[in-house]
Amino acid sequence: MGRKFTVIDEGFVCAFCGAEIKRLGYTSRDHCNVCLLSLHADDAPGDRESGCGGVLRPIGLELNKKGRQIVYKCEKCGLVKKNIAANDDNEDLIIELSVQKSRPENRSEKISRRRTVG
């Protein structure tokens, strides 16, 4: 069964840093572009069906055919998921995430997450 993508591109006020976030304009906005935090609201992209509601904290960055993907971990349920970085994301935080990825302790954490997450 494939994951259905529901486009929801709305502005919002970030619950974490208080920034007023504008619509993205080319795809769904799924995280704050200032602090990069997000809420665990979706089971499938944009469906708003998750009952978790935990904080999705960025823990790494991956580069692949989709471009730059921010790796998130839910602080409540432990789910690890990826969101495509937006064009207007805080570049300083993106750089910090890319540096974290190259540290040995984060590589081993990533490997252990892959074994435990689907």
C-alpha positions as CSV (number, residue, x, y, z in Angstrom):
1,M,0.0,0.0,0.0
2,G,1.6,3.3,-1.1
3,R,1.6,6.5,0.9
4,K,-0.8,9.1,-0.4
5,F,0.6,12.7,-0.4
6,T,-2.0,15.3,0.7
7,V,-0.9,18.8,-0.3
8,I,-1.4,21.2,2.6
9,D,0.5,24.5,2.1
10,E,-0.6,26.8,4.9
11,G,1.1,29.5,6.9
12,F,1.2,29.1,10.6
13,V,2.8,30.4,13.8
14,C,5.5,28.1,15.0
15,A,4.6,26.6,18.4
16,F,8.3,26.4,19.3
17,C,10.0,29.7,18.3
18,G,6.9,31.9,17.6
19,A,8.0,32.8,14.1
20,E,5.2,33.6,11.6
21,I,5.7,31.1,8.8
22,K,4.4,31.9,5.3
23,R,3.1,29.4,2.8
24,L,5.8,27.7,0.8
25,G,4.1,28.1,-2.5
26,Y,5.5,25.1,-4.4
27,T,4.7,22.1,-2.1
28,S,3.5,21.5,1.4
29,R,5.0,23.3,4.3
30,D,5.7,20.7,7.0
31,H,8.1,22.3,9.4
32,C,9.3,25.7,10.7
33,N,11.8,27.2,8.3
34,V,13.4,29.3,11.2
35,C,14.0,26.6,13.9
36,L,13.3,23.5,11.7
37,L,11.1,21.9,14.4
38,S,7.8,20.2,13.4
39,L,4.9,18.3,15.0
40,H,4.2,14.7,14.5
41,A,0.8,15.2,12.9
42,D,0.8,12.9,9.8
43,D,0.8,9.2,9.2
44,A,1.0,9.7,5.5
45,P,2.3,13.1,4.2
46,G,-0.3,15.8,4.8
47,D,-3.1,13.5,6.2
48,R,-3.0,15.0,9.7
49,E,-4.1,11.5,11.0
50,S,-1.4,10.9,13.6
51,G,-2.6,10.8,17.1
52,C,0.9,11.3,18.5
53,G,1.4,15.1,18.4
54,G,5.0,14.8,19.6
55,V,7.8,17.2,18.7
56,L,9.8,16.2,15.6
57,R,13.3,17.3,16.3
58,P,15.9,17.4,13.4
59,I,18.7,15.0,14.1
60,G,20.5,14.8,10.7
61,L,20.6,15.6,7.1
62,E,20.7,13.3,4.1
63,L,21.5,14.1,0.5
64,N,19.8,11.9,-2.1
65,K,17.9,12.0,-5.4
66,K,15.1,14.1,-3.7
67,G,17.7,16.7,-2.6
68,R,18.4,17.6,1.0
69,Q,16.2,15.7,3.5
70,I,16.0,16.6,7.1
71,V,16.0,13.5,9.3
72,Y,13.6,13.9,12.3
73,K,13.0,11.9,15.4
74,C,9.8,12.2,17.4
75,E,10.5,12.9,21.0
76,K,7.3,11.2,22.1
77,C,7.0,8.0,20.1
78,G,10.5,7.6,18.6
79,L,9.5,7.6,15.0
80,V,12.3,8.6,12.6
81,K,11.1,10.2,9.4
82,K,12.5,12.5,6.6
83,N,11.2,15.8,5.2
84,I,12.5,17.5,2.2
85,A,14.3,20.8,3.2
86,A,12.5,23.9,1.9
87,N,14.3,26.5,-0.2
88,D,13.9,29.1,2.6
89,D,15.0,26.9,5.6
90,N,17.5,28.3,8.0
91,E,20.8,27.6,6.2
92,D,22.9,27.8,9.4
93,L,20.8,25.0,11.0
94,I,21.0,23.0,7.8
95,I,24.8,23.3,7.9
96,E,24.8,22.2,11.6
97,L,22.8,19.1,10.7
98,S,25.1,18.2,7.9
99,V,28.1,18.5,10.3
100,Q,26.3,16.3,12.9
101,K,25.8,13.6,10.3
102,S,29.6,13.3,9.7
103,R,30.4,12.7,13.4
104,P,31.1,9.0,14.2
105,E,28.6,8.9,17.2
106,N,25.8,10.0,14.9
107,R,26.6,7.5,12.2
108,S,26.3,4.6,14.7
109,E,23.0,6.1,16.0
110,K,21.7,6.2,12.5
111,I,22.6,2.6,11.9
112,S,20.9,1.5,15.0
113,R,17.7,3.5,14.1
114,R,17.6,1.8,10.7
115,R,17.6,-1.6,12.5
116,T,14.7,-0.6,14.8
117,V,12.5,1.5,12.4
118,G,10.7,-0.2,9.6
